[in-house]
Each structure stands twice: as structure tokens, then as C-alpha cells.
Amino acid sequence: MPDKLYDVAIIGCGPAGLQAAIHAASKKSKVIVFGKARKSGLYKAHIANYCCYEKVVLGKEILEVGRKQAETFDAIFLEEDIVRTRKENDLFSLNTESGENFTSRTLILSMGVARNKLRVKGEKELVGRGVSYCVDCDANFYRGLEVAVVGNESAAATGAMTLLSFAKTVYLICRKLMVTDMLYKDLRSSRVKVIEDTWVKEIIGTNEVEGVFLKNGETVKVDGIFVELGAKGALELAANLGVIFDAESFSFIETNKKQETNIPGLYAAGDISGKPWQIAKAVGEGCVAGINASEYAKKLASS
Amino acid sequence: MGQGVLDIDDNNFESEILKADKPALLDFWAPWCGPCKAIAPVMDELQETYGDSIIFARCNVDNSPNAPAQYGIRAIPTIILFQNGNVVDQVVGAVPKSHIEGLVKKVL
């Protein structure tokens, strides 16, 4: 029996994840929640359309209260991004940005949706010609070449380290690194060349990427640039589990009314399962996912 | 109905795609690639609809490096539409179904 086995693991600590945690933990399931509150779309929002809150409330406050509520039911919170998921036999295996491994009987995906494009000149034109959005997919095409990763968080930092096994030189371009101390230490002691306090202004190249022009005036010659903003999203974390996405945008995970995906034990709730992107919908779906995941985990544990 | 999505490798790429008597939509993918898995069902669906007029195929870049290298592929999934041995158009990444269908309609 693994020592870090949970009944319900939740990725994302926005309103969907928190409500799921509250319901699952109150049903005595062993619950762990991964993610960083400031990453929730709610964090900086002012909420005026949420039932029973008459005055405008700050999203940040709602998130803090929700976490405390979940913690009173013994849910555990870990302020780390998940960088890899796998399903082995009946259990989900999760790797954090610090390299720890956790196992859970069920998994609720509630990490929301985030933009992944840089929106700079040259980006759209050179997609597939040196511009990539997926280190895990495309690292192999850059054996012996020079590459840059752009991003401030776990996806960029872990992506840059993955690329070290393939590329000759790896640059990490970031404004300011926002990763766990452990990941920061690993990155700094690696061969990744970190270029801080700047950002990509333009991707240069005619038929393929030749380099990046930075806001600090510097030009870095590279054969490829990997755009890895924020934490890993649904496509990176869930698609390898075989989850079905909406065919029209590949942004949303398909669920039924029980918030179940097509993979047994895997649930999705909140923005990640489609519009409207509202706190009320997220909370409702989180509740449903939390209750159903908890029941599923109990059945699995007793089988 | 066609014959399902055809598996292409470096050995049959020329005969099945370049020298095919019909246009061919070839999806370059790999088993470790999440977005590739996400679009696989879309290719299956489109094959069911348009499989009579167009060849739907996939090439695992892990096992067959030559074909992708020949077309300068540096990101997967990349879907290339071939007709008479030439590239008509291509898309990169997990693009919407309607976008892939748009490619198909170019050669119908």
C-alpha cells in the first residue's frame, strides 16, 4: 500500500476544487488539494452575482474561507502544481513540481482554463516551425539543437529541465520565477540558462524559428521556442489519461451530470468542463464531483 | 465507409500516401503526446463521414522518423493534407474538429 494514498485528489483550488474538497472530506474521504489560490480566476475578481452574497465580495476572501472550511473537514492542501498524471491499475498517480509522488483512488480536475499563447509577432506564423506549446510532445525534435522556454511557472521550469535531455542548450526566459523552493533549486543547479527580468517581444524567423527578440533588447539565437505559460493545463495533464475533450475547441473536458469523464474515477468540474465561467456553476459542479468521487473511492476501497 | 484510419510508417508512406489515387489526410502523432490522443477520436469521426473520398491515416513519429523529417515536422500533432503527392495544406496542434473538416473540404 503506498504511503501517500488518498481517496480523492483534486487539482486546482478555485471554487470548484474547494467545494469538491468540502463535500468529499465531509464524507470522511481522505482528500488532498493541489494548486495555488492566486492562480484561480476568482482570486482577483470582485463578485457581485453570486447567490446569497448581497454585497460585492473579493474572490480572494471567498477562496481563503473555502480553504479553511475544507481544512476543518481534514482536507490537506499542497501549494504545488501537478506536472504529470498517470493511471496505473485503478489508481491515479500524480507528480508535483517538487518531484513528490501521490496516489489517489479518484481524481477531480478543477484547474480551470488559462491562456497559453504569447500573442507576439512571429508566434502564429511559426507554429510547428519551431514554436511549440508542448515540451513533452516535441522535445524529441530538438535533439542537439538550441531552444528557449518562455514562462514563469512550473510548466516552464520543468519543461526546461526535460529539454536538457534532448537539446544542446536550453534557455529559460522569464519575468520572475514563481515555483516551489525545491524546483527553483533543481533548476538553478541544472544546465538551464535562466534569463530573468525580461520577456519575449518577437519570435524571429522566415520559414522556421531563428531566434527570439527580448524586451531587454537582447536577441537569443534558438532553433525552437516552447511557450509554457503557467501550470500544465487540461490537455497536458488529462489527454494522456485518455479523456475526451470537446471536439470544437479541445479546451473543455466532456462530463456527464455526475461530473464523470469517460475515464472511471476521473471527474472534472468548473471552468474546465465548459462555459459559463461563473463561480456559481463551479461551486455546483464541485459539489457533485466531490460527492460522487467520494462514493466511488469508498466502493473501490472495499472491493 | 472506408477502411478505418490507416497506419502509415516509413515503408508504406510513399505507396499509401504520396502515390495514392485519392487525397490523404495524414496525422503525425506519438504515444507520449497528450494532444495527439485528444484529436485521435476526431480523426476517427471524420473518417466515418468522409472515408469514401479521402484516405485518413496516422504516422507514429517515434517508429517512423523519415516521413516527418522529410516534411520538417517539429511539433505534433501535425496533420498534413496530401493530393497527388503534394502538400495541399497542414495544421499543427489540437485544432478544432471544424478546422480539420475545413481541410477535408478543400479536396472534396
Interface residues (C-beta under 8 A of the other chain):
Chain A: V127 G128 R129 G130 V131 S132 Y133 C134 D136 C137 D138 N140 F141 Y142 E208 G224 L235 E236 L237 A238 A239 N240 G242 V243 I244 F245 A247 E248 S249 F250
Chain B: A30 W32 C33 G34 P35 C36 K37 A38 I39 P41 V42 E45 V61 D62 G72 I73 R74 A75 I76 P77 T78 Q90 V92 G93 A94 V95 P96 K97 S98
